[in-house]
Amino acid sequence: MDIIKDKIKLKEMVQDINKEIILEQNYIIPDVKKDVVKNIIANGNIFIENLELQSNRIKINGKAIIFNMYLNSDEENSMLDIVLPFSEIIDSDKINDSEIFDCIQNIYITKIEVKILNERKINILVKANVNIKLYKENEVEIIKEIKENNGEIQKLERKVELNSIVGKGENKATLKESLKITDVEKLESIVKLKYDIQNIESKISYNKVLAKADLNLEILYKTEENKINKYNVNLPLMAFIDIENVSDKNIAKLKINLNNLEYEIISANSINLVMEFNIKCDVYEIKELNLIQDFYGIKNTYKYDKKTINIENKTNEKLLTKNISDKVLIDNINQLFSTDIYLNIIKKEKYNGLIKYTANAEVTYLFNTFDNKYIDVLNVDFEFDFETLEDYEKIDLKIANSNFIILPDSTVDSKIEIDIYNSQNEYIKLDIIDNISEDNKMDFNYHSVVIYFVQKGDTLWKIAKKFRSTVDKIVKINNIEDENKISIGQKLYIPKAV
């Protein structure tokens, strides 16, 4: 018997960890700032600076940078920049230094609460979710062909396309920019700094990967005249990542995370901005295989081992789109500076054979009016329902588009388009045959034809293997139209193959 094998390296997820991080601090208003009368709005960014795998645990260190606007005792808007460092230990019994191949992290803020304790002190509470995925490299030897010299082999095959790991690497992309924010007015403070990474691309050359992306930056800033303005800029991100044995025939997958953010107002119209990103890169080659799931010999008998491997296959299937359209009254509104939208699933229940979800879009309107010189905020919840046929493990809500227009009657025409995705982790199960040897102990009684009645769990393949016939011969002699459709109790004639 000739056995042809192939080796593939698979990235297998061994643990998916989610943890809520809570940061809380009592903050004393600096002496140069006026007393707090009313809190207006708080927003910010959170990032992991360092992640370390230790024995049975993961240690992460990072920061949350919060911009907090409040109304002061002179009925003016003032800003506070609050830095909340954190250090967290996450337990994991899956960590083994010799096995863990990669660690992917993601962190985002879910809620910010600010309470006024007195005119010189506030309490700030930040809730964030951190997700960490641990992977190991699994090198699998796959039998892709079996040939028998003196007989016929029947094979049950499955065509698969697998990503075999070629290598991995990472590097830093540091953005250092001096940004001229305004030409006319005097810049006093930052109200909001929002970034979005788009158009992620990679280009592979010999032993090197070029990673490129666009950084869209939106900065809301307050002027000395107590006005809020917006500054937008698009900046390039780029880094080279050294990975041995890669070529332009391979495929690169990139993951980009912020791990440092610093800014400084350097003049009446400019700021210095430093943003550091960690870029991870996995490089694969695509292998197309006719994977042998099962086999048997017509003349000879064999024994073998069988194992099942699970290949991660993250789905991102768009299920439907929901549209929210409503008018929000804001008396005497003058300017709408920004809107933040937070999407949440509130409830899930079974309803008439379907899965019914109740969700809401929480919109924060930052605005001023003709009557008041200070900035104010309004929070509005838009509740909506949607249904799915299946009970999915994870549903993601994403904003596809939004538009907010001030109308003459002091209402804000609010339109939000929300895409709903099935974003769960699935696994493709592959049966792998190994350790084939001839089994001389097996005996088989050859008959010309056997009459057999289909039992529960039978397939034509199982029946053919049991009587050492072939699926084609059984289909032909029994005039079966669809080999995948047989019924319990059905009478079949099973011819011998030789």
C-alpha positions in Angstrom: 0.0 0.0 0.0 1.2 3.5 -0.9 0.3 6.3 1.4 0.8 9.9 0.4 0.9 12.5 3.3 0.9 16.2 3.6 1.7 18.4 6.7 -0.3 21.5 7.6 0.1 23.9 10.5 -3.2 25.1 11.9 -3.9 27.9 14.3 -6.2 26.4 16.9 -8.0 28.5 19.5 -7.6 27.0 23.0 -9.4 29.7 25.0 -11.7 32.7 24.5 -11.7 35.0 27.6 -14.1 37.9 28.2 -13.8 40.0 31.4 -15.3 43.3 32.5 -12.8 45.8 33.9 -14.0 48.5 36.3 -11.9 51.6 36.9 -13.0 54.0 39.6 -11.4 57.1 41.1 -12.3 60.2 43.1 -10.8 63.1 41.3 -9.9 66.5 42.9 -10.5 69.5 40.6 -7.1 71.2 40.0 -6.7 74.6 41.6 -6.6 76.4 38.3 -10.1 75.1 37.4 -13.3 76.6 38.6 -15.9 74.8 40.8 -18.1 72.0 39.3 -21.8 72.8 39.0 -23.1 70.3 36.5 -21.5 67.5 34.6 -22.1 67.7 30.8 -20.4 64.8 29.0 -17.5 62.3 29.4 -15.9 60.2 26.7 -12.5 58.7 26.1 -10.2 55.9 24.9 -8.8 52.8 26.6 -5.8 50.7 25.5 -3.5 47.9 26.7 0.1 49.0 26.9 1.5 45.6 27.8 0.3 42.0 28.0 2.3 39.3 29.6 1.6 35.6 29.7 2.5 34.1 33.1 2.0 30.8 34.8 -1.8 30.1 34.7 -2.6 33.8 34.3 -2.4 36.8 32.0 -1.2 40.2 33.3 -2.3 43.3 31.4 -1.4 47.0 32.0 -3.0 49.9 30.3 -4.7 53.3 30.5 -8.0 55.0 30.0 -7.8 58.6 28.9 -11.1 60.4 29.7 -12.2 63.9 28.5 -14.8 65.3 30.9 -16.7 68.5 30.2 -18.6 70.2 33.1 -20.4 73.5 33.7 -18.5 75.6 36.1 -19.6 78.3 38.7 -19.3 81.0 36.1 -21.7 79.2 33.8 -19.0 78.3 31.4 -17.8 75.0 30.1 -14.6 73.6 31.5 -12.6 70.5 30.6 -10.8 67.9 32.6 -8.3 65.4 31.2 -8.2 62.3 33.5 -5.8 59.4 33.1 -6.8 56.2 34.8 -4.0 53.6 34.7 -4.9 50.0 35.4 -3.3 46.6 36.0 -5.4 43.4 35.8 -4.7 39.7 36.4 -6.8 37.3 34.4 -6.7 33.6 35.4 -6.2 31.0 32.7 -5.5 27.3 33.2 -4.7 26.9 29.5 -1.4 28.8 29.5 1.7 26.7 28.8 4.7 28.5 27.5 5.6 25.7 25.2 2.2 25.5 23.6 0.7 29.1 23.3 1.4 30.3 19.8 -0.4 33.6 19.8 -2.5 35.9 22.0 -5.0 38.4 20.4 -6.5 41.1 22.6 -9.3 43.7 22.2 -10.6 46.2 24.7 -13.3 48.9 24.5 -15.2 51.2 26.9 -18.8 50.2 27.6 -19.8 52.9 30.1 -18.5 56.1 31.7 -20.3 57.6 34.8 -19.4 60.9 36.5 -20.9 61.9 39.9 -20.3 65.2 41.5 -19.3 64.7 45.2 -18.9 68.3 45.9 -17.9 71.5 44.1 -14.2 70.4 44.1 -14.5 66.6 43.8 -16.0 64.2 41.3 -16.2 60.4 41.1 -15.5 58.8 37.8 -16.4 55.2 36.9 -15.2 53.5 33.7 -16.4 50.1 32.6 -14.6 48.3 29.8 -14.7 44.8 28.3 -11.5 43.0 27.4 -11.5 40.0 25.1 -8.4 37.7 24.9 -8.0 34.8 22.6 -5.3 32.2 23.1 -4.1 30.1 20.2 -1.7 27.2 19.8 0.0 25.9 16.7 -1.2 22.4 15.7 0.9 20.6 13.2 -1.2 17.9 11.6 -0.1 15.1 9.2 -2.9 14.4 6.7 -3.2 11.4 4.5 -4.3 12.7 1.1 -4.0 9.6 -1.0 -4.0 5.8 -0.5 -3.2 3.4 -3.2 -3.4 -0.4 -3.1 -1.3 -2.6 -5.5 -3.4 -5.8 -5.4 -6.9 -4.6 -4.8 -9.4 -1.8 -4.8 -9.7 1.0 -2.2 -13.0 2.7 -1.6 -12.5 6.2 -0.1 -14.9 8.7 1.5 -13.4 12.1 0.7 -14.1 15.7 1.5 -12.8 18.6 -0.4 -11.4 21.2 2.1 -9.5 24.5 1.8 -7.2 25.0 4.8 -5.0 27.9 5.8 -1.7 26.4 6.7 0.5 28.7 8.9 3.7 29.9 7.2 4.8 32.3 9.9 3.9 35.2 12.2 5.4 38.5 13.3 4.6 41.9 14.7 5.9 45.4 14.8 5.0 48.9 16.0 3.6 51.7 13.9 4.2 55.1 15.6 2.4 58.2 14.5 4.0 61.5 15.6 2.2 64.6 14.2 1.9 68.3 14.9 -1.6 69.1 13.9 -2.8 72.6 13.2 -6.3 72.5 14.5 -7.5 76.1 13.9 -6.4 79.2 12.1 -8.6 81.8 13.6 -9.8 80.9 17.1 -7.6 80.0 20.1 -7.5 76.4 21.1 -8.2 75.8 24.8 -8.8 72.1 25.3 -9.8 68.8 23.7 -13.4 67.7 24.2 -13.2 64.4 22.2 -10.6 62.4 20.3 -12.0 59.6 18.2 -10.1 57.4 15.8 -11.1 54.7 13.3 -8.7 52.4 11.4 -9.8 51.7 7.8 -8.5 50.3 4.5 -6.2 47.7 6.1 -3.9 46.3 3.4 -0.8 44.1 3.2 1.8 43.4 0.6 4.1 40.4 0.9 7.6 40.3 -0.5 10.4 37.9 0.2 10.7 37.5 4.1 8.8 40.7 4.7 5.2 42.0 5.0 4.3 45.7 4.4 1.2 46.6 6.5 -0.7 49.7 5.6 -3.9 51.4 6.9 -5.7 54.7 7.1 -6.2 56.4 10.4 -9.3 58.6 10.4 -9.1 61.1 13.3 -11.9 63.3 14.6 -11.1 65.9 17.2 -13.7 68.1 19.0 -12.1 71.0 20.6 -13.1 74.0 22.8 -11.9 77.5 22.1 -11.2 80.3 24.5 -14.5 81.9 23.2 -16.3 78.8 24.7 -17.2 77.4 21.2 -17.0 73.8 20.2 -15.5 73.0 16.7 -14.6 69.9 14.9 -11.3 68.9 13.2 -11.0 65.9 10.9 -7.8 64.4 9.3 -6.8 61.2 7.6 -3.3 60.0 8.3 -1.4 57.0 7.0 -0.2 54.1 9.1 2.6 51.8 7.9 5.0 49.2 9.2 7.3 46.5 7.9 7.1 43.1 9.6 9.9 40.6 9.1 8.7 37.0 8.7 10.9 34.2 7.3 9.9 32.0 4.4 7.0 34.2 3.1 6.3 35.1 -0.5 3.8 37.0 -2.6 1.9 33.7 -3.1 0.9 33.7 0.6 -2.0 35.5 2.4 -1.4 37.9 5.3 -4.0 38.7 8.0 -3.4 41.8 10.1 -4.6 42.8 13.6 -4.0 46.5 14.7 -4.3 47.7 18.3 -3.7 51.0 19.9 -1.2 50.7 22.8 -0.2 54.3 23.5 -1.9 57.7 23.2 -0.4 61.1 24.2 -1.2 64.6 23.2 -0.1 68.1 24.2 -1.5 71.6 23.2 1.6 73.4 22.1 0.2 76.7 20.9 -3.1 78.6 20.5 -3.9 76.6 17.4 -1.8 73.3 17.4 -1.4 70.1 19.2 1.3 67.4 19.2 -0.1 63.9 18.9 1.6 60.6 19.5 -0.2 57.3 18.8 1.5 54.0 18.9 -0.1 50.9 17.3 0.9 47.2 17.6 0.5 45.4 14.3 0.3 41.6 14.4 0.5 39.6 11.2 -0.2 35.9 10.5 0.9 34.6 7.1 -0.9 31.5 5.5 -0.7 29.4 2.4 -4.0 28.0 1.1 -4.0 24.2 0.7 -6.7 22.5 -1.2 -7.1 18.9 -0.2 -9.3 15.9 -0.9 -9.3 14.9 2.8 -9.9 11.1 3.3 -12.6 10.8 6.0 -12.9 7.0 5.8 -11.8 4.1 3.6 -11.9 0.3 3.2 -10.4 -2.4 1.0 -12.5 -4.6 -1.2 -10.1 -7.6 -1.0 -7.9 -6.6 1.9 -8.9 -5.4 5.4 -7.2 -2.6 7.3 -7.3 -1.0 10.8 -6.5 2.6 11.5 -6.9 5.3 14.1 -9.2 8.3 13.6 -9.0 11.7 15.3 -11.1 14.8 15.0 -9.6 18.3 14.7 -11.6 21.5 15.1 -10.8 24.4 12.8 -11.9 27.8 13.9 -14.2 29.5 11.4 -15.4 32.8 12.6 -18.6 33.7 10.8 -19.7 37.3 10.1 -23.0 36.8 8.4 -25.2 39.8 8.0 -28.7 38.8 9.0 -30.7 42.0 8.5 -30.7 45.8 8.7 -32.9 47.9 11.0 -33.6 51.6 10.4 -34.4 54.1 13.1 -36.0 57.3 12.1 -37.3 59.8 14.7 -37.4 63.5 15.5 -35.9 64.6 18.8 -37.1 68.0 20.3 -34.3 70.1 21.7 -35.8 73.5 22.5 -34.1 76.5 20.8 -31.1 74.4 19.5 -28.4 76.4 17.8 -25.6 73.9 16.9 -25.3 70.2 17.1 -21.6 69.4 17.7 -21.5 65.6 17.8 -23.5 62.5 18.4 -22.3 59.3 20.0 -24.3 56.1 19.5 -24.0 53.1 21.8 -25.8 49.9 20.7 -27.0 47.3 23.3 -29.1 44.1 23.3 -31.4 44.3 26.3 -33.4 41.1 26.1 -33.7 37.8 24.2 -36.7 35.5 24.3 -38.4 32.8 22.2 -41.5 34.0 20.5 -43.7 32.0 18.0 -40.8 29.7 17.1 -38.5 32.6 16.5 -35.8 34.3 18.6 -36.9 37.8 19.5 -34.4 40.4 20.5 -35.0 43.8 22.1 -32.2 46.3 21.7 -31.6 50.0 22.0 -29.6 52.7 20.4 -28.5 55.2 23.1 -27.7 58.5 21.4 -25.8 61.3 23.1 -26.4 64.7 21.5 -23.8 67.4 22.3 -25.2 70.9 21.5 -25.8 74.5 22.5 -28.9 76.7 22.3 -29.5 80.3 21.3 -30.3 81.1 25.0 -27.3 79.7 26.7 -23.6 80.2 25.9 -22.6 76.9 27.5 -22.6 73.4 25.9 -25.3 70.9 27.0 -26.0 67.2 26.4 -29.1 65.1 25.9 -29.3 61.3 26.1 -32.1 59.6 24.1 -32.8 55.8 24.0 -34.3 54.4 20.8 -35.6 50.9 21.4 -36.1 48.5 18.6 -36.9 44.8 18.0 -35.7 42.2 15.6 -36.2 38.5 15.1 -34.0 35.6 13.9 -34.8 32.0 12.9 -31.9 30.6 14.9 -30.6 31.2 18.4 -27.2 32.5 17.6 -24.4 32.4 20.2 -23.3 35.9 19.5 -25.1 38.8 17.8 -23.2 42.0 16.8 -24.9 45.3 16.2 -23.0 47.8 13.9 -23.8 51.2 12.7 -23.9 51.3 9.0 -24.9 54.9 8.6 -26.3 57.8 10.6 -27.5 61.3 9.9 -28.7 64.1 12.2 -30.2 67.3 10.8 -31.6 70.3 12.8 -35.0 71.3 11.4 -36.7 74.7 11.7 -39.0 73.5 14.5 -36.0 72.8 16.8 -36.2 69.1 16.3 -33.3 66.9 15.2 -34.2 64.6 12.4 -32.3 61.4 13.6 -31.7 58.6 11.2 -29.7 55.5 12.1 -29.1 52.4 10.0 -28.0 49.4 12.0 -26.6 46.2 10.5 -27.2 43.0 12.5 -24.6 40.2 12.2 -24.3 36.6 13.4 -20.7 36.9 14.6 -20.2 33.6 16.5 -17.2 31.4 16.6 -17.9 28.1 14.8 -15.6 25.1 14.3 -15.3 22.9 11.2 -14.8 19.3 12.4 -12.4 17.3 10.3 -11.9 13.6 10.7 -8.2 12.6 10.2 -7.1 9.0 9.5 -3.8 7.9 10.9 -1.7 4.8 11.7 -3.0 2.5 8.9 -2.0 -1.2 9.0 -3.3 -4.4 7.4 -5.7 -6.3 9.6 -5.2 -10.1 9.0 -7.6 -11.0 11.8 -10.7 -9.7 10.1 -12.7 -12.3 8.2 -15.3 -11.7 5.6 -17.8 -14.1 4.1 -18.3 -13.3 0.4 -21.8 -13.6 -1.0 -22.9 -12.7 -4.5 -25.8 -10.7 -3.2 -27.1 -9.8 0.3 -30.6 -8.5 1.1 -30.4 -5.8 3.8 -33.0 -3.6 5.5 -31.9 -0.1 6.3 -31.6 0.7 10.0 -31.5 3.9 11.9 -28.2 5.8 11.4 -27.3 4.0 8.1 -25.9 5.7 5.1 -25.0 4.0 1.8 -21.4 4.4 2.6 -21.7 2.6 5.9 -23.7 -0.2 4.3 -21.2 -0.5 1.4 -18.3 -0.7 3.9 -20.0 -3.2 6.1 -20.6 -5.7 3.2 -17.5 -4.6 1.2 -19.5 -3.5 -1.8 -19.5 0.0 -3.4 -22.0 2.8 -3.2 -22.2 3.0 -7.0 -23.1 -0.7 -7.3 -25.8 -0.4 -4.6 -27.3 2.7 -6.2 -27.4 1.0 -9.6 -28.9 -2.3 -8.6 -31.6 -0.7 -6.5 -32.4 2.2 -8.9 -31.7 4.8 -6.2 -32.2 8.4 -7.5 -30.5 10.2 -4.6 -27.8 8.3 -2.7 -28.2 10.6 0.3 -31.9 9.7 0.7 -32.6 6.2 2.1 -35.3 5.4 4.6 -35.5 3.1 7.7 -36.8 -0.3 6.7 -36.0 0.1 3.0 -35.1 -3.2 1.3 -31.7 -3.1 -0.5 -29.9 -5.6 -2.6 -26.1 -5.4 -1.8 -23.9 -6.9 -4.5 -20.4 -7.9 -3.9 -17.8 -5.6 -5.5 -15.6 -8.4 -6.9 
